């Protein structure tokens, strides 16, 4: 999967705080297909969107 990283959030956010999910929801509200994935290597949550090639392939 090709994806562009929009933002990165440390996994150690305070309990009950979901900054990556909130950021992704705001991007989705603007029409961007943002999702949150976990990068285990860096212990961070990444907000990503598919690359243009991925979107075009899904629509075909």
C-alpha positions in Angstrom: 0.0 0.0 0.0 1.3 3.4 -0.9 0.4 6.1 1.5 1.3 9.7 2.2 1.8 10.5 5.9 0.0 13.7 6.9 0.9 13.8 10.6 2.6 11.7 13.3 1.5 11.5 16.9 3.5 9.8 19.8 1.7 6.7 21.2 2.0 8.0 24.7 -0.9 10.4 24.7 -2.8 10.8 28.0 -5.5 8.2 28.7 -8.7 9.2 27.0 -6.9 11.4 24.5 -7.0 10.4 20.8 -5.2 13.2 18.9 -4.4 11.1 15.8 -8.1 10.0 15.5 -9.3 13.5 16.0 -6.9 14.8 13.4 -8.0 12.1 10.9 -11.6 12.8 11.6 -11.1 16.5 10.8 -9.3 15.6 7.5 -12.2 13.2 6.6 -14.7 16.0 7.3 -12.7 18.0 4.7 -13.1 15.2 2.2 -9.7 13.5 2.5 -9.8 9.7 3.1 -7.5 9.8 6.1 -6.9 6.8 8.3 -4.8 6.1 11.4 -2.1 3.4 11.4 0.4 2.4 14.1 4.1 2.5 13.3 5.5 0.0 15.7 9.1 0.8 14.9 8.7 4.5 16.0 5.9 3.8 18.6 3.8 6.5 16.9 0.3 6.8 15.3 0.4 8.0 11.7 -2.4 9.7 9.9 -2.2 8.6 6.3 -4.0 9.1 3.0 -3.7 6.7 0.0 -1.5 7.9 -2.8 -3.1 9.1 -6.0 -2.1 5.8 -7.7 -3.9 3.8 -4.9 -7.1 5.8 -5.3 -7.2 5.5 -9.1 -6.6 1.7 -8.8 -9.4 1.3 -6.3 -11.8 3.2 -8.6 -11.0 1.1 -11.7 
